[in-house]
Amino acid sequence: MSVFREIVRLLPEEKYVYFSDNAHCPYGEKTAGYIQDRARAITTTLLGKGCGIIVVACNTATAAAIRTLRTEFPDTPFIGMEPAVKPAALGTKTGVIGVLATAGTLKGSKYLKTRGIYEDEVRIVEHVGEGFVELVERGIFTGPEAEETVRRSLRPLLDEGADTIVLGCTHYPFLRDTIQAIAGPDIRIIDPAPAVARQTLRVMSEKGLCDPSGYGIEILSSGDPASVLQIYSMVRPDQEKE
């Protein structure tokens, strides 16, 4: 939903189908094969709904499955998540950047390749956002429980001197206010979602996929839709939920 929010800001009149795989969440500790199977099933559903482009709005799913999806569905453009290490490396003053992500993302080839490009220039420290996804799926973004959960994973990065924190999971931006409050005002927080939205717009424009005449939002969920609709109401508070 954090990526969806940014795409809708750039393309407010398009028709969207959003699929939340919350029955199989979190992906962070799942095997690559499991995630690939889920990605195939979701892609088939979205294509059946007439989707012309698919955004894999999950760092772990991008790392595990996007190459497979592009091979098996060659006629469909796929947009994946890119680790935001580059802007963090360019902007750090202490020379230390922190990455909060799932275990699956931190082990993925996309992240490892990007890290390898910049780790000679800056020190990159990493930590799994333990419990972050579960909090967001329950609709808990602030308060004592969120603060304690965030503090446990954020503190090790701050103790290492990180002045820039990369949010390496699309759930994490919903905890951004709590992360920023604990980190302090001098710590820069980087959300890759706006860059993904801009890339989506570029690809849609290049391929002639923009169609502002067909506005609509359809929300699909593999599990209980309550938390999905709660987050959706925050993303699009002025729109009727479907």
Secondary structure as UniProt FT lines:
FT   HELIX           2..10
FT   TURN            12..13
FT   STRAND          15..20
FT   HELIX           22..24
FT   TURN            28..29
FT   HELIX           32..48
FT   TURN            49..50
FT   STRAND          54..55
FT   HELIX           59..72
FT   TURN            74..75
FT   STRAND          78..79
FT   HELIX           85..91
FT   STRAND          96..101
FT   HELIX           103..107
FT   HELIX           109..118
FT   TURN            119..121
FT   STRAND          123..128
FT   TURN            130..131
FT   HELIX           132..137
FT   TURN            138..139
FT   HELIX           144..159
FT   TURN            160..161
FT   STRAND          164..168
FT   TURN            170..171
FT   HELIX           172..175
FT   HELIX           176..183
FT   TURN            185..186
FT   STRAND          188..190
FT   HELIX           193..206
FT   TURN            207..208
FT   TURN            212..213
FT   STRAND          216..221
FT   HELIX           226..235
FT   TURN            237..238
//
